[in-house]
Amino acid sequence: MEFSELIHKRKMTRAFLRDSIPDAVLGRVLDQARRVPTAGNSQGFDFVVLEGDQTSSYWDVTLPKDRRATFRWPNLLDAPVIITVWANPGAYLERYSRSDKRATGLGQGIDMWGTPYWLVDSSFAAMVLQLAAINEGLGVLFFGMFEKASKVAEELGVPAGHLPVGTIALGWPDPSGERPGRSAAEARRPTEGGLDAVVHRGRW
Ligand SMILES: Cc1cc2nc3c(=O)[nH]c(=O)nc-3n(C[C@H](O)[C@H](O)[C@H](O)COP(=O)(O)O)c2cc1C
């Protein structure tokens, strides 16, 4: 797919077929996602991948069975793959404590960081993962773990110190079950004034 077509086609999918994703396809998607740039080449992100029946361990924690009958996107639970993304601040503190980076002071603690690059880099990886998946003809939904994040971490055996970034459901789209997200009616900026409503040239 042409890159500009991919960008313009990209949208979230909330209804999936149960059909599995071939190993080779999922492998390509994950491999492309891990190639993102990271601060100091720290590479402080991890994916926990659940396939097939394993996905129920995610849903059992985040969406108890008694709430499923009224859940707005029932076919989201059919997604054959669930990937949770985790950021690792410790990798950045370790990297920026080394001799070539020590003068930055950023190895001293996460409070030293004006921008938490572990979240930036993990988000880059999550975005590339989504684009790579769409490029394969898959649909994706990125969504939050919100207040369930610590329970998900415990269920999935995520080591202490790794921060939740979000969850990506992947699968073959089922347009017949699709229902719009709650924010679908929000207009994309800019609604008037052209690109300059978002882009500040020379000075804000
Ligand atoms: C950080 C982030 C969190 C999101 N959380 C949710 C969510 O919890 N539930 C949901 O249905 N969609 C979620 N979305 C999807 C957005 O609602 C969606 O991207 C936005 O409305 C624009 O629609 P589009 O991506 O289809 O163009 C999230 C997207 C992002 C980037």
The ligand as an SDF file (V2000), in Angstrom:
LIG
                    3D

 31 33  0  0  0  0  0  0  0  0999 V2000
   -4.2230    7.3040   23.4090 C   0  0  0  0  0  0  0  0  0  0  0  0
   -5.5160    6.8000   22.8100 C   0  0  0  0  0  0  0  0  0  0  0  0
   -6.4620    6.2030   23.6220 C   0  0  0  0  0  0  0  0  0  0  0  0
   -7.6570    5.7340   23.0830 C   0  0  0  0  0  0  0  0  0  0  0  0
   -8.5520    5.0990   23.9020 N   0  0  0  0  0  0  0  0  0  0  0  0
   -9.6710    4.5790   23.3570 C   0  0  0  0  0  0  0  0  0  0  0  0
  -10.5840    3.8420   24.1730 C   0  0  0  0  0  0  0  0  0  0  0  0
  -10.3590    3.6350   25.3700 O   0  0  0  0  0  0  0  0  0  0  0  0
  -11.7010    3.3570   23.5940 N   0  0  0  0  0  0  0  0  0  0  0  0
  -11.9650    3.5400   22.2560 C   0  0  0  0  0  0  0  0  0  0  0  0
  -13.0010    3.0620   21.7780 O   0  0  0  0  0  0  0  0  0  0  0  0
  -11.1210    4.2360   21.4540 N   0  0  0  0  0  0  0  0  0  0  0  0
   -9.9860    4.7360   21.9770 C   0  0  0  0  0  0  0  0  0  0  0  0
   -9.1130    5.4340   21.1700 N   0  0  0  0  0  0  0  0  0  0  0  0
   -9.4340    5.6560   19.7450 C   0  0  0  0  0  0  0  0  0  0  0  0
   -9.8940    7.1080   19.4770 C   0  0  0  0  0  0  0  0  0  0  0  0
  -11.2080    7.2860   19.9570 O   0  0  0  0  0  0  0  0  0  0  0  0
   -9.8190    7.3610   17.9610 C   0  0  0  0  0  0  0  0  0  0  0  0
   -8.4810    7.2360   17.5410 O   0  0  0  0  0  0  0  0  0  0  0  0
  -10.3000    8.7580   17.5900 C   0  0  0  0  0  0  0  0  0  0  0  0
  -11.6690    8.9090   17.9170 O   0  0  0  0  0  0  0  0  0  0  0  0
  -10.1350    9.0550   16.0970 C   0  0  0  0  0  0  0  0  0  0  0  0
  -10.7470    8.0330   15.3220 O   0  0  0  0  0  0  0  0  0  0  0  0
   -9.9140    7.2140   14.2290 P   0  0  0  0  0  0  0  0  0  0  0  0
   -8.6730    6.7120   14.9140 O   0  0  0  0  0  0  0  0  0  0  0  0
  -10.8150    6.0940   13.7900 O   0  0  0  0  0  0  0  0  0  0  0  0
   -9.5650    8.1770   13.1340 O   0  0  0  0  0  0  0  0  0  0  0  0
   -7.9170    5.8920   21.6910 C   0  0  0  0  0  0  0  0  0  0  0  0
   -6.9420    6.4640   20.8660 C   0  0  0  0  0  0  0  0  0  0  0  0
   -5.7560    6.9070   21.4070 C   0  0  0  0  0  0  0  0  0  0  0  0
   -4.7170    7.5080   20.4740 C   0  0  0  0  0  0  0  0  0  0  0  0
  1  2  1  0
  2  3  1  0
  2 30  2  0
  3  4  2  0
  4  5  1  0
  4 28  1  0
  5  6  2  0
  6  7  1  0
  6 13  1  0
  7  8  2  0
  7  9  1  0
  9 10  1  0
 10 11  2  0
 10 12  1  0
 12 13  2  0
 13 14  1  0
 14 15  1  0
 14 28  1  0
 15 16  1  0
 16 17  1  0
 16 18  1  0
 18 19  1  0
 18 20  1  0
 20 21  1  0
 20 22  1  0
 22 23  1  0
 23 24  1  0
 24 25  2  0
 24 26  1  0
 24 27  1  0
 28 29  2  0
 29 30  1  0
 30 31  1  0
M  END
$$$$
